[in-house]
Amino acid sequence: MRWQIEHQKTSDPPGPLNTPVRDPSFPLSADDLEPFRAGRESALYDLLGAHPCERDGAGGTRFAVWAPRAEAVSVVGAFNAWEAGRDPMSPVGDAGVWELFLPGVGPGDLYKYHVRSGADGTPRDVNKADPMGRAMEVRPGTASRVVAGDPYPWMDRTWLEGRRQRSAPTAPVSIYEVHLGSWRRHADGSWLGYRALARELLPYVADLGFTHVELLPVTEHPYDASWGYQTVGYFAPTSRHGTPDDFAYFVDKAHRLGLAVVLDWVPGHFGPDLHGLRTFDGAPLYEMGEETRAVHPDWGTLVFDFGRPEVVSFLLSSARYWIERYHVDGLRVDAVASMLHLDYSREAGQWEPNELGGRENLGAIAFLKTLAKTVRERFPGVLLFAEESSAWPGITASPDEGGLGFDFKWNMGWMNDTLRVLGTAPERRPRLHTRLTFSLHYAHQERHLLPLSHDEVVHLKRPLLEKMPGPDEEKFATLRLLLGYMWTHPGAKLLFMGGELGQRREWDEEGSIDWELLDDPSHRGIRRWVRALNEVYVREPALHALDHKPEGFEWLDVHDARHSVLSYVRWRPDWEDFVVAVANFSATAWPEYRVALPAAGTYQVLLDSGDPAFGGGGRTQLPESAEEVDYLKRPAALTVDLPPLGFLVLQRTERYSATGTG
């Protein structure tokens, strides 16, 4: 194997990102492909795909593609009038890989692979997009595009050097989830480009105090309504918003604004489009071998065959590509439960047990563990999030301890229980009181993320504001209560775009957020409330430093179902300072309500959902100091007039007295 080391400029990333890359000016050898065949290759993008280079003094592009059952493969494009067979590829050993160097073909040229096969006895001739393609046409076009190999001039060295510290278990994680195509559009309805989004979206997210921005899949996909979850191009940023360099600029700008970038990534299933991975060489190749097992019953997509080593190499390489080439800070792995269970959404007869007789997908389990190890070893500080809805144990445990190795698991139970309670009329909530508290029974079994995601505001589920019962005043108060409870509950936070201003319509991928709502003070108040929650959450260690340790959370009163009130304390790591949260889930005001406290002293209000600045009806006044009295087995108590649907965060002020800021 021949290698070249890219020249390291001052703007290049530090550490493992400066890895050797294969020199495409040399032909591939059988030795080059051995790790690929064994399922160990994580940089397949340096071997396969289209690579501009020079050979024998001539500029051109080296093409390489995996199609083991093909009888013949050729490259087609405008450069040869899309004529099949005119530029035939040659096999490389017995790995099923075909290669060709085409002089005169370079960056910007469109191409496909013409694959001729008769794998099942039926001759087929089909043009396929490049599975390793780094760019594609905007739909309805389906061709791949040659991309220059020049490195992007990154300016985020300082960010990457500090990423491990920012991703520590004690660090705050507050995520703004966004679909780039519908956050905002031009006046004519067209999409914003990556650079325009960098100018408009990223400062907006940073101003709201979020630490991360998460993008619904930007991997290329032909079907808008799939939101990117029916991927065709696992190495191509969607051309809807610009070029690969434009996407790199977006990530670079996010880092300069102090924002981490998380990508939704879909290794469990892929788009069924015939120009993509489906029956790539005339028969199932990337997908499971039988139609009933290959087609996902929920989405009509195709399930990857994790038992095939080359497919594992392909997916590992896709993950590494986005981290290495685009400097992304995390991957949110979609639909993990569907990957782990062979019988996921399937009836008897639609699945086969594994070799041990169970329903676990052993290949997918091994892949996820390898993914976690690969990311952890090569890219310390890059986070992995699992959208996992089952009771599978050890999602965030280390693979060495039998776990899958994710950093966070989406806490779907918290989301479902909390939305159910708050979507119920207030007078019925006492009977559902334990649903609000049940999440703390398992909150620390995994490292959790609390999601209010895109899935909860589509398909007739209604936006967050409209899930809440009652007249408008109660709807807004309940939404503020929900967000306050979420931001003070153990776990990282995720809020889908529009939730920060109380969107009234369900999310529509063909439209945009209803920004005109901000003309209304109530909607402006929700956005101010989110900003205030983020500011206190990030600033106050009690709300994040012990998020994943049970000793960081304590109930003060968990049993007051009659009043529908919860109170709890979040501790700082020094065990001396803390914050207290009080949540009234009732639509009734409770005058002179007594709140147990961990210590006597003078308290201040850090957050008050009733503040008129947030759209509330008035601030809550505290007495001069808490009583030193034994109440609910606590040494102090504070009497306060609790407003209906009110949410308060309190903190002792003594610690400020030395500096005179109290």
MOMO-V739167 format. One record per backbone hydrogen bond with DSSP energy under -0.5 kcal/mol. NH is the residue of the N-H (numbers start at 1). CO is the residue of the C=O. Records with the same first field share a line. If there is no record, write none. Layout:
# MOMO-V739167
NH = CO  CO
This chain:
# MOMO-V739167
4 = 21
6 = 4
9 = 7
12 = 9
17 = 14
18 = 15
19 = 17
21 = 4
23 = 2
24 = 22
26 = 23
33 = 29  30
34 = 31
37 = 33
38 = 34
39 = 35  36
40 = 35
41 = 35
46 = 43
47 = 44
48 = 44
49 = 64
51 = 49  62
52 = 147
53 = 60
55 = 58
58 = 55
60 = 53
61 = 102
62 = 51
63 = 61  100
64 = 49
65 = 98
67 = 65  96
70 = 67
71 = 116
72 = 116
74 = 114
75 = 87
76 = 112
78 = 110
80 = 77
81 = 78
82 = 77
83 = 80
84 = 82
86 = 83
88 = 85
89 = 73
90 = 99
92 = 97
93 = 91
95 = 92
97 = 92
98 = 65
99 = 90
100 = 63
102 = 61  100
103 = 101
104 = 59
105 = 102
108 = 146
109 = 106
111 = 144
112 = 76
113 = 128
114 = 74  112
115 = 113  126
116 = 72  114
117 = 115  124
118 = 69
121 = 118
123 = 121
124 = 117
126 = 115
128 = 113  126
129 = 275
133 = 130
137 = 143
141 = 138
144 = 111
145 = 135
146 = 109
154 = 152
160 = 156
161 = 157
162 = 158  159
163 = 160
166 = 162
167 = 163
168 = 165
171 = 168
175 = 493
176 = 212
177 = 175  495
178 = 214
180 = 178
182 = 179
183 = 179
186 = 190
189 = 186
192 = 184
194 = 241
197 = 193
198 = 194
199 = 195
200 = 196
201 = 197
202 = 197
204 = 200
205 = 201
206 = 202
207 = 203
208 = 204
209 = 206
210 = 205
211 = 174
212 = 174
213 = 260
214 = 176
215 = 262
216 = 178  214
220 = 233  236
224 = 222
226 = 223
227 = 224
228 = 223
229 = 226
231 = 229
232 = 220
233 = 220
234 = 232
236 = 233
237 = 134  235
238 = 218
241 = 238
242 = 239
247 = 243
248 = 244
249 = 245
250 = 246
251 = 247
252 = 248
253 = 249
254 = 250
255 = 251
256 = 252
257 = 253
258 = 255
259 = 254
260 = 211
262 = 213  260
263 = 330
264 = 215
265 = 332
267 = 265
270 = 302
271 = 231
276 = 273
278 = 273
280 = 277
281 = 283
282 = 279
286 = 277
288 = 303
293 = 290
294 = 290
295 = 291
296 = 301
300 = 296
302 = 270
303 = 294
304 = 268
305 = 286
306 = 304
308 = 305
309 = 307
311 = 308
312 = 308
313 = 309
314 = 310
315 = 311
316 = 312
317 = 313
318 = 314
319 = 315
320 = 316
321 = 317
322 = 318
323 = 319
324 = 320
325 = 321
326 = 321  322
327 = 323
328 = 322
329 = 261
330 = 261
331 = 383
332 = 263
333 = 331  385
334 = 265  332
336 = 333  387
337 = 387
339 = 335  336
340 = 336
341 = 337
342 = 340  359
343 = 359
344 = 341
346 = 343
350 = 347
354 = 358
357 = 354
361 = 340
362 = 360
365 = 361
366 = 362
367 = 363
368 = 364
369 = 365
370 = 366
371 = 367
372 = 368
373 = 369
374 = 370
375 = 371
376 = 372
377 = 373
378 = 374
379 = 375
382 = 379
383 = 329
385 = 331
386 = 408
387 = 333  385
388 = 386
395 = 392
397 = 394
401 = 398
402 = 399
403 = 398
404 = 394
405 = 394  397
406 = 395
407 = 384
408 = 384
409 = 447
410 = 386
411 = 449
412 = 410
415 = 411
416 = 412
417 = 413
418 = 414
419 = 415
420 = 416
421 = 417
422 = 418
423 = 419
424 = 421
428 = 425
429 = 425  426
431 = 428
432 = 429
433 = 430
435 = 432
436 = 432  433
437 = 433
438 = 434
440 = 437
441 = 438
442 = 438  439
443 = 439
445 = 442
446 = 442
448 = 446
449 = 409
450 = 492
451 = 449
452 = 494
456 = 453
457 = 454
458 = 455
461 = 458
465 = 503
467 = 463  464
468 = 464  465
469 = 422
474 = 471
475 = 471
476 = 472
477 = 473
478 = 474
479 = 475
480 = 476
481 = 477
482 = 478
483 = 479
484 = 480
485 = 481
486 = 482
487 = 483
488 = 484
489 = 485  486
492 = 448
493 = 173
494 = 450
495 = 175
496 = 452
497 = 177
499 = 496
501 = 498
502 = 499
503 = 498
507 = 457
511 = 508
513 = 182  183
515 = 513
517 = 514
518 = 515
519 = 516
520 = 517
524 = 520
525 = 521
526 = 522
527 = 523
528 = 524
529 = 525
530 = 526
531 = 527
532 = 528
533 = 529
534 = 530
535 = 531
536 = 532
537 = 533
538 = 534
539 = 535
540 = 536
541 = 539
543 = 540
544 = 541
545 = 541
546 = 541
547 = 544
549 = 546
552 = 549
553 = 550
554 = 569
556 = 567
557 = 567
561 = 559
564 = 560
565 = 560
566 = 583
567 = 557
568 = 581
569 = 554
570 = 579
571 = 552
572 = 577
575 = 572
579 = 570
580 = 650
581 = 568
582 = 648
583 = 566
584 = 646
585 = 564  583
590 = 642
591 = 589
593 = 590  640
595 = 593  638
596 = 594
597 = 636
601 = 626
604 = 651
606 = 604  649
607 = 649
609 = 647
611 = 608
614 = 611
615 = 612
616 = 611
618 = 610
623 = 639
626 = 601
627 = 637
629 = 627  635
631 = 629  634
634 = 631
636 = 597
637 = 627
638 = 595
640 = 593  638
641 = 621
642 = 590  640
645 = 586
646 = 643
648 = 582
649 = 607
650 = 580
651 = 604
653 = 602
654 = 602
656 = 653
657 = 653  654
658 = 654
659 = 656
660 = 656  657
661 = 656
662 = 656
